[in-house]
Amino acid sequence: SRQIELASRPDGMPTKANFQLKTAELSPIGEGEFLVKNHWMSVDPYMRGRMKEGKSYVPPFQIGEPLEGGCVGEVVESRHPKFKTGAMVLGNLGWREYWKSDGAGVVVVDAKRAPAQAYLGALGMTGMTAWVGLNKIAKLQPGSTVFVSAASGAVGSIVCQLAKAKDCRVIGSAGKSEKIDWLREQTGIDAVINYKQTDDLAGALAEHAPDGIDVYFDNVGGDHLEAAIEVMNDFGCCVECGMISTYNATQPPVAPRNLFKVIAKRLRMQGFIVRDHMDAQDEFVEEMSSLIEAKKIVWEETVSEGIEHAPQAFIGLFEGENLGKQLVHIV
Ligand code: NDP
């Protein structure tokens, strides 16, 4: 079975040299175990944090060991009563072609209700991140003005549409014209900013949000957070979901330089980790499935074919290569 291992820890932007493709022997499954062939693996910005040494909310990847992450695959051999051959399952051993399990942390997914890979995106971790951030953290009220950064990405694109479904005014930012077009044409949001084509993000935001922003859904940090704070209304909420602009930084970020305004404007700023909210998963799946059925939610996938392309797919996240959810299809 082929797998991608961490070859070395990146210094700044990751490169392909930080990864190595290796072949590992598969040992036979024991009683109570099953073997899964991965079909899809998720590629996520948070994995950059696990490439560093040191304590965080998830343990670091180890050099010479395969990486991990969300994946969906098919049970191809089973000696487990619950996980039958042919079932599609969601697990956390991506970055490899096959894995063995005793079932801990693995769930069967219904590939008839939605394509299997949707359980890594809109119906999975990234969709739930959007939903938790808006509902549990921002406690979003209809009629609010919401700003979303990395708006065409896996999390951001769902945030935009969930907020629209709640009758909010939504402004999104993205860094490529095809993403801007997609947001305009497919998500129905009210305004879009190409942040790479403006040197005054706060000015552009103020123009699109003349009455100010009530909720900022932050995927980017840095200059985006600074611009949002500038345009936030008093008692607004910054939902701190991610700060991708800082993940490869070798120096501490300079922005936001206007943090004092969090006090002056009495802002609430709250970070969250989706994993802490798993008790709300049923509620999320129910609401999301009915929005998908009602065609109120659409999504895009950017698919790399073959496990050998997973490192480039991951690096691409930091270069803005992906529209929607970045996946690797393991053929
Ligand atoms: P995306 O699909 O949004 O992909 C990343 C996108 O970020 C890129 O396509 C790019 O889009 C944008 N980007 C990259 N570098 C920069 C930069 N320097 N400045 C501005 N934009 C940049 O990824 P996800 O949807 O998976 O994740 C989005 C965010 O959510 C991340 O910060 C991630 O860490 C966070 N997250 C947090 C979770 C939680 O539990 N708190 C769970 C899941 C994700 P563009 O071309 O528009 O620049």
Residues whose N, C-alpha, C, O or C-beta is under 5 A from the ligand:
A	BS01	NDP	D44 P45 Y46 T129 A150 G153 A154 V155 G156 S173 A174 G175 K176 N219 V220 E240 C241 G242 M243 I244 S245 F272 I273 V274 L317 F318 G320 E321 N322 G324
